[in-house]
Amino acid sequence: MSSAKLERRSFVVGAGVLMAAPQVALAASGKPRVVIKTGRGPIVVELEARKAPLASANFLRYVDAQAYDGGTFFRAARTPGAAKDGTIVGAPPAKVRPFPPIAHESTTKTGLRHLNGTLSLGRFDPGTATNNFFICVGDQPYLDAHPGEPGDNLGYAAFGQVVSGMAVVEKILSLPTNGETKFKDQRGQWLKPPVPILSMRRAT
């Protein structure tokens, strides 16, 4: 795997004030939908609650706690040589402390893939995913698990898909990325200004 791809595989986790921590309930049967209202327009995502129950329930836990309200899409990592492809990364406000991390739900377990519009959890080491999430623009197969490769080959936990508002996702990816960051491998990827997440609610 190229160094550029390895660099793009690091995602940031949130921190801040402790929120109430009820037990995580399994996502409802079927495919729950969540409306992400942003400063650039709405995005609707559909969760694979049966194929990826851990990641889906984790995401809904934050949604139901309204933890993402006031958060941002803060990062747009464009694919070198293919500027219209990449990922956008969202997170709650800094004051929100994440719930305990969940076990890693690999794509080898779920059968899901990081395709155009895929919703997935950010992480550092496997088993550290909390509330950061990202959306793929274009197919991103290097984010899937690749058990035959050396090192951390477990990929990321895909758990949903954009069903409406992909143009909003693409617009966010195209915005200026000259924001400051302490992460050297993410320089040139932080949005300035970030895109506000106004609210996130289950679709009714």
VEXMI-144095 format. One record per residue: residue number from 1; residue in one letter; x, y, z of N, C-alpha, C in turn. Coordinates in Angstrom, 1 decimal, decimal comma. Example, Ala and Ser with C-alpha at 12.3 -4.5 7.8 and 13.67 -1.06 7.14 Angstrom:
2
{1 'A' {13,2 -5,7 7,8} {12,3 -4,5 7,8} {13,2 -3,3 7,8}} {2 'S' {12,8 -2,2 7,1} {13,7 -1,1 7,1} {12,9 0,0 7,9}} 
This chain:
204
{1 'M' {0,8 -1,2 0,0} {0,0 0,0 0,0} {0,9 1,2 0,0}} {2 'S' {0,5 2,3 -0,8} {1,4 3,4 -0,9} {1,3 4,3 0,3}} {3 'S' {2,4 5,1 0,5} {2,4 6,0 1,7} {1,2 7,0 1,7}} {4 'A' {0,9 7,4 0,5} {-0,3 8,4 0,4} {-1,5 7,8 0,9}} {5 'K' {-1,8 6,5 0,6} {-3,0 5,8 1,1} {-2,9 5,6 2,6}} {6 'L' {-1,7 5,2 3,1} {-1,6 5,0 4,5} {-1,8 6,3 5,3}} {7 'E' {-1,4 7,4 4,7} {-1,6 8,7 5,4} {-3,1 9,0 5,5}} {8 'R' {-3,8 8,7 4,4} {-5,2 9,1 4,4} {-6,0 8,1 5,3}} {9 'R' {-5,4 7,1 5,9} {-6,2 6,2 6,7} {-6,2 6,6 8,2}} {10 'S' {-5,8 7,8 8,5} {-5,9 8,3 9,9} {-7,0 9,2 10,0}} {11 'F' {-7,9 9,0 11,0} {-9,0 9,9 11,2} {-9,1 10,3 12,7}} {12 'V' {-9,6 11,5 13,0} {-9,6 12,1 14,3} {-10,7 11,7 15,2}} {13 'V' {-10,5 11,5 16,5} {-11,6 11,2 17,4} {-11,9 12,5 18,2}} {14 'G' {-13,1 12,6 18,8} {-13,5 13,7 19,5} {-13,2 13,7 21,0}} {15 'A' {-13,4 14,8 21,7} {-13,2 14,8 23,1} {-14,0 15,9 23,8}} {16 'G' {-14,2 15,9 25,1} {-14,9 17,0 25,8} {-15,6 16,5 27,0}} {17 'V' {-16,8 17,1 27,2} {-17,6 16,9 28,4} {-18,3 15,6 28,3}} {18 'L' {-18,3 14,8 29,4} {-19,0 13,5 29,5} {-20,5 13,6 29,3}} {19 'M' {-21,0 12,8 28,4} {-22,5 12,8 28,2} {-23,0 11,6 29,0}} {20 'A' {-24,4 11,6 29,2} {-25,0 10,4 29,8} {-24,8 9,2 28,9}} {21 'A' {-24,6 8,0 29,5} {-24,1 6,8 28,8} {-25,1 5,7 29,0}} {22 'P' {-26,3 5,7 28,5} {-27,1 4,5 28,6} {-26,6 3,4 27,7}} {23 'Q' {-27,0 2,2 28,0} {-26,6 1,0 27,3} {-27,0 1,2 25,8}} {24 'V' {-26,1 0,7 24,9} {-26,4 0,8 23,5} {-27,5 -0,2 23,1}} {25 'A' {-28,6 0,3 22,6} {-29,6 -0,6 22,1} {-29,3 -1,0 20,6}} {26 'L' {-29,6 -2,2 20,3} {-29,5 -2,6 18,9} {-30,4 -1,8 18,0}} {27 'A' {-29,9 -1,5 16,8} {-30,7 -0,7 15,9} {-31,9 -1,5 15,5}} {28 'A' {-33,0 -0,8 15,2} {-34,2 -1,4 14,8} {-34,0 -2,2 13,6}} {29 'S' {-34,9 -3,2 13,4} {-34,9 -4,0 12,2} {-35,0 -3,2 10,9}} {30 'G' {-34,5 -3,7 9,8} {-34,6 -2,9 8,6} {-33,4 -2,0 8,5}} {31 'K' {-33,6 -0,9 7,8} {-32,5 0,1 7,5} {-32,9 1,5 7,9}} {32 'P' {-32,6 1,8 9,2} {-32,9 3,2 9,7} {-32,3 4,3 8,8}} {33 'R' {-33,0 5,4 8,7} {-32,4 6,5 7,9} {-32,2 7,7 8,9}} {34 'V' {-31,2 8,5 8,6} {-30,9 9,6 9,4} {-30,7 10,8 8,5}} {35 'V' {-31,3 11,9 8,9} {-31,2 13,2 8,1} {-30,1 14,0 8,7}} {36 'I' {-29,0 14,3 8,0} {-27,9 15,2 8,4} {-28,2 16,6 7,8}} {37 'K' {-28,6 17,5 8,6} {-28,8 18,9 8,1} {-27,5 19,6 8,3}} {38 'T' {-26,9 20,1 7,1} {-25,6 20,8 7,2} {-25,8 22,3 6,6}} {39 'G' {-24,8 23,1 6,8} {-24,8 24,4 6,3} {-24,8 24,5 4,8}} {40 'R' {-24,6 23,4 4,1} {-24,6 23,3 2,7} {-25,8 22,5 2,1}} {41 'G' {-26,7 22,1 3,0} {-27,9 21,3 2,6} {-28,0 20,0 3,3}} {42 'P' {-29,1 19,3 3,1} {-29,3 18,0 3,8} {-28,7 16,8 3,1}} {43 'I' {-28,3 15,9 3,9} {-27,8 14,6 3,5} {-28,6 13,5 4,2}} {44 'V' {-29,1 12,5 3,5} {-29,9 11,4 4,1} {-29,1 10,2 3,9}} {45 'V' {-28,8 9,5 5,1} {-28,1 8,2 5,0} {-29,0 7,1 5,5}} {46 'E' {-28,7 5,9 5,0} {-29,5 4,7 5,3} {-28,5 3,7 6,0}} {47 'L' {-28,8 3,2 7,2} {-27,9 2,4 7,9} {-28,1 0,9 7,7}} {48 'E' {-27,0 0,2 7,5} {-27,1 -1,3 7,4} {-27,1 -1,9 8,8}} {49 'A' {-28,3 -1,8 9,4} {-28,4 -2,2 10,8} {-28,3 -3,7 11,0}} {50 'R' {-28,6 -4,5 10,0} {-28,5 -5,9 10,1} {-27,1 -6,4 9,8}} {51 'K' {-26,5 -5,9 8,8} {-25,2 -6,3 8,4} {-24,1 -5,7 9,3}} {52 'A' {-24,3 -4,5 9,8} {-23,3 -3,9 10,7} {-24,0 -3,3 11,9}} {53 'P' {-24,5 -4,2 12,8} {-25,3 -3,8 13,9} {-24,5 -3,0 15,0}} {54 'L' {-23,2 -3,3 15,2} {-22,5 -2,5 16,2} {-22,3 -1,1 15,8}} {55 'A' {-21,8 -0,9 14,6} {-21,5 0,5 14,1} {-22,8 1,3 13,9}} {56 'S' {-23,8 0,6 13,4} {-25,1 1,3 13,2} {-25,7 1,7 14,6}} {57 'A' {-25,7 0,8 15,6} {-26,2 1,2 16,9} {-25,4 2,3 17,5}} {58 'N' {-24,1 2,2 17,3} {-23,2 3,3 17,9} {-23,6 4,6 17,3}} {59 'F' {-23,7 4,7 16,0} {-24,0 5,9 15,3} {-25,4 6,5 15,8}} {60 'L' {-26,4 5,6 15,9} {-27,7 6,0 16,3} {-27,7 6,5 17,8}} {61 'R' {-26,8 5,9 18,6} {-26,7 6,4 20,0} {-26,4 7,8 20,0}} {62 'Y' {-25,4 8,2 19,2} {-25,0 9,7 19,2} {-26,1 10,5 18,6}} {63 'V' {-26,8 10,0 17,5} {-27,8 10,7 16,9} {-29,0 11,0 17,9}} {64 'D' {-29,4 9,9 18,6} {-30,5 10,1 19,5} {-30,2 11,0 20,7}} {65 'A' {-28,9 11,0 21,1} {-28,5 11,9 22,1} {-28,3 13,4 21,6}} {66 'Q' {-28,5 13,6 20,3} {-28,3 14,9 19,7} {-26,9 15,4 19,8}} {67 'A' {-26,0 14,4 19,9} {-24,6 14,8 20,1} {-23,9 15,4 18,9}} {68 'Y' {-24,4 15,2 17,7} {-23,8 15,8 16,5} {-24,3 17,2 16,3}} {69 'D' {-25,4 17,6 16,9} {-25,9 19,0 16,7} {-24,8 20,0 17,1}} {70 'G' {-24,5 20,9 16,2} {-23,5 21,9 16,4} {-22,1 21,4 16,1}} {71 'G' {-22,0 20,2 15,6} {-20,7 19,6 15,1} {-20,3 20,2 13,7}} {72 'T' {-19,4 19,5 13,1} {-18,9 20,0 11,8} {-18,4 18,8 10,9}} {73 'F' {-18,5 19,1 9,6} {-17,6 18,4 8,7} {-16,3 19,2 8,6}} {74 'F' {-15,3 18,7 9,2} {-14,1 19,5 9,4} {-12,9 19,1 8,4}} {75 'R' {-13,0 18,0 7,7} {-11,9 17,5 6,9} {-12,4 17,0 5,6}} {76 'A' {-11,7 17,4 4,5} {-12,0 16,9 3,2} {-10,7 16,4 2,6}} {77 'A' {-10,6 15,0 2,5} {-9,3 14,4 2,1} {-9,5 14,0 0,6}} {78 'R' {-9,0 14,8 -0,3} {-9,2 14,5 -1,7} {-8,1 13,5 -2,2}} {79 'T' {-8,5 12,6 -3,1} {-7,6 11,6 -3,6} {-6,6 12,2 -4,5}} {80 'P' {-5,3 12,0 -4,2} {-4,3 12,6 -5,1} {-4,5 12,1 -6,6}} {81 'G' {-4,5 13,0 -7,5} {-4,7 12,7 -8,9} {-6,1 12,5 -9,3}} {82 'A' {-7,1 12,6 -8,3} {-8,5 12,4 -8,6} {-9,2 13,3 -7,6}} {83 'A' {-9,1 14,6 -7,8} {-9,6 15,6 -6,8} {-11,1 15,5 -6,5}} {84 'K' {-11,9 14,9 -7,5} {-13,3 14,8 -7,2} {-13,7 13,6 -6,3}} {85 'D' {-12,7 12,8 -6,0} {-12,9 11,6 -5,2} {-12,2 11,9 -3,8}} {86 'G' {-12,6 11,1 -2,8} {-12,0 11,2 -1,5} {-13,0 11,0 -0,4}} {87 'T' {-12,8 11,6 0,8} {-13,7 11,4 1,9} {-13,9 12,7 2,6}} {88 'I' {-15,1 12,9 3,2} {-15,3 14,0 4,1} {-15,6 13,5 5,5}} {89 'V' {-15,0 14,1 6,5} {-15,1 13,6 7,9} {-15,9 14,5 8,8}} {90 'G' {-16,8 14,0 9,6} {-17,6 14,7 10,5} {-17,5 14,3 11,9}} {91 'A' {-17,8 15,2 12,8} {-17,7 14,9 14,3} {-18,6 15,8 15,1}} {92 'P' {-18,9 15,4 16,3} {-19,6 16,3 17,2} {-18,8 17,6 17,6}} {93 'P' {-19,4 18,5 18,3} {-18,7 19,6 18,9} {-17,6 19,1 19,8}} {94 'A' {-16,5 19,9 20,0} {-15,4 19,5 20,8} {-15,8 19,3 22,3}} {95 'K' {-16,9 19,9 22,7} {-17,3 19,7 24,1} {-17,9 18,4 24,4}} {96 'V' {-18,2 17,6 23,4} {-18,9 16,3 23,5} {-17,8 15,2 23,7}} {97 'R' {-17,8 14,6 24,8} {-16,9 13,5 25,0} {-17,5 12,2 24,5}} {98 'P' {-16,8 11,4 23,8} {-17,3 10,2 23,2} {-17,7 9,2 24,2}} {99 'F' {-18,7 8,4 23,9} {-19,0 7,2 24,6} {-17,9 6,2 24,5}} {100 'P' {-17,8 5,1 25,3} {-16,7 4,2 25,1} {-16,7 3,6 23,7}} {101 'P' {-15,5 3,3 23,2} {-15,3 2,8 21,8} {-16,0 1,5 21,7}} {102 'I' {-16,3 1,1 20,4} {-16,9 -0,2 20,1} {-15,9 -1,1 19,5}} {103 'A' {-16,2 -2,4 19,5} {-15,3 -3,4 18,9} {-15,3 -3,1 17,4}} {104 'H' {-14,2 -3,4 16,7} {-14,1 -3,2 15,3} {-15,0 -4,1 14,5}} {105 'E' {-15,8 -3,6 13,6} {-16,7 -4,3 12,8} {-16,2 -4,3 11,3}} {106 'S' {-15,3 -5,2 11,0} {-14,6 -5,3 9,8} {-15,5 -5,5 8,6}} {107 'T' {-15,1 -5,0 7,4} {-15,8 -5,3 6,2} {-15,8 -6,8 5,8}} {108 'T' {-14,8 -7,6 6,4} {-14,8 -9,0 6,1} {-16,0 -9,7 6,9}} {109 'K' {-16,4 -9,0 8,0} {-17,5 -9,6 8,7} {-18,9 -9,1 8,2}} {110 'T' {-18,9 -7,9 7,7} {-20,2 -7,3 7,3} {-20,5 -7,6 5,8}} {111 'G' {-19,5 -7,8 5,0} {-19,7 -7,9 3,6} {-19,9 -6,6 2,9}} {112 'L' {-19,8 -5,4 3,6} {-19,9 -4,1 3,0} {-18,6 -3,7 2,4}} {113 'R' {-18,7 -2,6 1,6} {-17,5 -2,1 0,9} {-17,5 -0,6 0,9}} {114 'H' {-16,4 0,0 0,9} {-16,3 1,5 0,8} {-16,4 1,9 -0,6}} {115 'L' {-17,7 2,1 -1,0} {-18,0 2,5 -2,4} {-18,5 4,0 -2,3}} {116 'N' {-18,8 4,5 -3,5} {-19,3 5,9 -3,6} {-20,5 6,1 -2,7}} {117 'G' {-20,5 7,0 -1,7} {-21,6 7,3 -0,8} {-21,6 6,5 0,5}} {118 'T' {-20,6 5,6 0,6} {-20,5 4,8 1,9} {-20,3 5,6 3,1}} {119 'L' {-21,0 5,3 4,2} {-20,8 5,9 5,5} {-20,0 5,0 6,4}} {120 'S' {-19,0 5,5 7,0} {-18,1 4,6 7,8} {-17,6 5,3 9,0}} {121 'L' {-17,1 4,5 10,0} {-16,6 5,1 11,2} {-15,1 5,3 11,1}} {122 'G' {-14,6 6,5 11,6} {-13,2 6,7 11,7} {-12,6 6,0 12,9}} {123 'R' {-11,3 5,8 12,9} {-10,7 5,2 14,1} {-9,2 5,4 14,0}} {124 'F' {-8,5 5,1 15,1} {-7,1 5,0 15,1} {-6,8 3,5 15,1}} {125 'D' {-6,4 2,8 16,2} {-6,3 1,4 16,2} {-7,6 0,7 16,1}} {126 'P' {-7,7 -0,6 15,7} {-8,9 -1,3 15,7} {-9,5 -1,3 17,1}} {127 'G' {-10,8 -1,1 17,2} {-11,4 -1,1 18,5} {-11,4 0,3 19,2}} {128 'T' {-11,1 1,4 18,5} {-11,0 2,7 19,1} {-12,1 3,6 18,5}} {129 'A' {-13,0 3,1 17,6} {-14,0 4,0 16,9} {-15,0 4,5 17,9}} {130 'T' {-15,3 5,7 17,8} {-16,4 6,3 18,7} {-17,3 7,1 17,8}} {131 'N' {-17,1 8,4 17,7} {-18,2 9,3 17,1} {-17,7 10,0 15,8}} {132 'N' {-16,5 9,8 15,4} {-16,1 10,4 14,1} {-16,6 9,5 13,0}} {133 'F' {-17,1 10,0 11,9} {-17,5 9,3 10,8} {-17,1 9,9 9,5}} {134 'F' {-17,1 9,2 8,4} {-16,8 9,8 7,1} {-17,6 9,2 6,0}} {135 'I' {-17,7 10,0 4,9} {-18,5 9,6 3,8} {-17,6 9,6 2,6}} {136 'C' {-17,6 8,5 1,8} {-16,8 8,3 0,6} {-17,4 9,0 -0,6}} {137 'V' {-16,6 9,6 -1,4} {-16,9 10,2 -2,7} {-16,1 9,4 -3,7}} {138 'G' {-16,7 8,6 -4,5} {-16,0 7,6 -5,3} {-15,7 6,4 -4,5}} {139 'D' {-15,4 5,3 -5,2} {-15,0 4,0 -4,6} {-13,7 4,1 -3,9}} {140 'Q' {-13,6 3,6 -2,7} {-12,3 3,7 -1,9} {-12,0 2,3 -1,4}} {141 'P' {-11,6 1,4 -2,2} {-11,3 0,0 -1,8} {-10,2 -0,1 -0,8}} {142 'Y' {-9,3 0,8 -0,7} {-8,2 0,7 0,2} {-8,6 0,8 1,7}} {143 'L' {-9,9 1,3 1,9} {-10,4 1,5 3,2} {-11,1 0,2 3,7}} {144 'D' {-11,3 -0,8 2,8} {-11,8 -2,1 3,2} {-10,7 -2,9 3,9}} {145 'A' {-11,1 -3,9 4,6} {-10,1 -4,8 5,2} {-9,4 -5,6 4,1}} {146 'H' {-8,1 -5,8 4,3} {-7,3 -6,6 3,4} {-6,4 -7,5 4,2}} {147 'P' {-7,0 -8,7 4,6} {-6,3 -9,6 5,6} {-4,9 -10,1 5,1}} {148 'G' {-4,7 -10,1 3,8} {-3,5 -10,6 3,3} {-2,3 -9,6 3,3}} {149 'E' {-2,6 -8,4 3,7} {-1,5 -7,4 3,7} {-0,9 -7,3 5,1}} {150 'P' {0,3 -6,8 5,2} {1,0 -6,7 6,5} {0,4 -5,5 7,3}} {151 'G' {0,7 -5,5 8,6} {0,4 -4,4 9,5} {-1,1 -4,3 9,8}} {152 'D' {-1,6 -3,1 10,0} {-3,0 -2,9 10,3} {-3,8 -3,0 9,0}} {153 'N' {-4,4 -4,2 8,8} {-5,0 -4,5 7,5} {-6,5 -4,7 7,7}} {154 'L' {-7,1 -4,2 8,8} {-8,5 -4,5 9,1} {-9,5 -3,4 8,6}} {155 'G' {-8,9 -2,4 8,0} {-9,8 -1,4 7,3} {-10,7 -0,7 8,3}} {156 'Y' {-11,8 -0,1 7,7} {-12,7 0,7 8,5} {-14,1 0,0 8,5}} {157 'A' {-14,9 0,5 9,4} {-16,2 -0,1 9,6} {-17,3 0,6 8,8}} {158 'A' {-17,5 0,2 7,6} {-18,6 0,7 6,8} {-20,0 0,2 7,4}} {159 'F' {-20,9 1,2 7,4} {-22,2 0,8 8,0} {-23,4 1,4 7,4}} {160 'G' {-23,2 2,2 6,3} {-24,4 2,8 5,7} {-24,1 3,4 4,4}} {161 'Q' {-25,1 4,1 3,8} {-25,0 4,6 2,5} {-25,8 5,9 2,3}} {162 'V' {-25,3 6,9 1,6} {-26,0 8,1 1,3} {-27,1 7,7 0,3}} {163 'V' {-28,4 8,1 0,6} {-29,5 7,8 -0,3} {-30,0 9,1 -0,9}} {164 'S' {-29,6 10,2 -0,4} {-30,1 11,5 -0,9} {-29,1 12,6 -0,4}} {165 'G' {-28,7 13,5 -1,3} {-27,8 14,6 -0,9} {-26,4 14,4 -1,3}} {166 'M' {-26,1 13,5 -2,2} {-24,7 13,2 -2,6} {-24,1 14,4 -3,2}} {167 'A' {-24,9 15,3 -3,8} {-24,3 16,5 -4,4} {-23,8 17,4 -3,3}} {168 'V' {-24,4 17,4 -2,1} {-23,9 18,1 -0,9} {-22,6 17,6 -0,5}} {169 'V' {-22,5 16,3 -0,4} {-21,2 15,6 0,0} {-20,1 16,0 -1,0}} {170 'E' {-20,4 16,0 -2,3} {-19,4 16,3 -3,3} {-19,0 17,8 -3,2}} {171 'K' {-19,9 18,7 -2,8} {-19,6 20,1 -2,7} {-18,7 20,3 -1,5}} {172 'I' {-19,0 19,6 -0,4} {-18,1 19,8 0,8} {-16,7 19,3 0,5}} {173 'L' {-16,6 18,2 -0,3} {-15,3 17,7 -0,6} {-14,5 18,8 -1,4}} {174 'S' {-15,2 19,6 -2,2} {-14,5 20,5 -3,1} {-14,1 21,9 -2,4}} {175 'L' {-14,5 22,1 -1,2} {-14,3 23,3 -0,5} {-12,8 23,5 -0,1}} {176 'P' {-12,4 24,8 0,2} {-11,0 25,1 0,5} {-10,6 24,3 1,8}} {177 'T' {-9,4 23,8 1,7} {-8,8 22,9 2,7} {-7,5 23,5 3,2}} {178 'N' {-7,5 24,8 3,6} {-6,2 25,4 4,1} {-6,3 25,6 5,6}} {179 'G' {-7,2 24,9 6,3} {-7,3 25,0 7,7} {-6,1 24,4 8,4}} {180 'E' {-5,9 24,9 9,7} {-4,7 24,4 10,4} {-5,1 23,1 11,1}} {181 'T' {-4,1 22,3 11,3} {-4,2 21,0 12,0} {-2,8 20,6 12,5}} {182 'K' {-2,8 20,0 13,7} {-1,6 19,5 14,3} {-1,1 18,2 13,7}} {183 'F' {-2,0 17,6 12,9} {-1,6 16,3 12,3} {-0,9 16,5 11,0}} {184 'K' {0,3 16,1 10,9} {1,1 16,4 9,7} {0,6 15,7 8,5}} {185 'D' {0,1 14,5 8,6} {-0,4 13,8 7,5} {-1,8 14,3 7,0}} {186 'Q' {-2,4 15,2 7,7} {-3,7 15,8 7,3} {-3,6 17,2 6,9}} {187 'R' {-2,4 17,8 6,8} {-2,2 19,1 6,3} {-2,7 19,2 4,9}} {188 'G' {-3,5 20,3 4,6} {-4,1 20,5 3,3} {-5,4 19,8 3,2}} {189 'Q' {-5,9 19,3 4,3} {-7,2 18,5 4,2} {-8,2 19,1 5,2}} {190 'W' {-7,9 20,0 6,0} {-8,9 20,6 7,0} {-9,6 21,8 6,4}} {191 'L' {-10,9 21,7 6,4} {-11,7 22,7 5,8} {-11,6 24,0 6,6}} {192 'K' {-11,6 25,1 5,8} {-11,6 26,5 6,3} {-12,5 27,3 5,5}} {193 'P' {-13,7 27,7 6,1} {-14,2 27,2 7,4} {-14,8 25,8 7,3}} {194 'P' {-14,9 25,1 8,5} {-15,6 23,8 8,5} {-17,1 24,0 8,1}} {195 'V' {-17,8 23,0 7,7} {-19,2 23,0 7,4} {-20,0 22,6 8,6}} {196 'P' {-20,9 23,5 9,1} {-21,7 23,2 10,3} {-22,6 22,0 10,1}} {197 'I' {-22,7 21,1 11,1} {-23,8 20,1 11,2} {-24,9 20,8 12,1}} {198 'L' {-26,0 21,2 11,5} {-27,0 21,9 12,2} {-27,8 20,9 13,1}} {199 'S' {-28,1 19,7 12,6} {-28,7 18,7 13,4} {-28,6 17,4 12,7}} {200 'M' {-28,8 16,3 13,5} {-28,9 14,9 12,9} {-30,1 14,2 13,6}} {201 'R' {-31,1 13,8 12,9} {-32,2 13,1 13,4} {-32,6 11,9 12,6}} {202 'R' {-33,2 10,9 13,3} {-33,8 9,8 12,5} {-34,9 10,3 11,6}} {203 'A' {-34,9 9,8 10,4} {-36,0 10,2 9,5} {-37,3 9,6 10,0}} {204 'T' {-38,4 10,3 9,9} {-39,7 9,9 10,3} {-40,6 9,5 9,2}} 
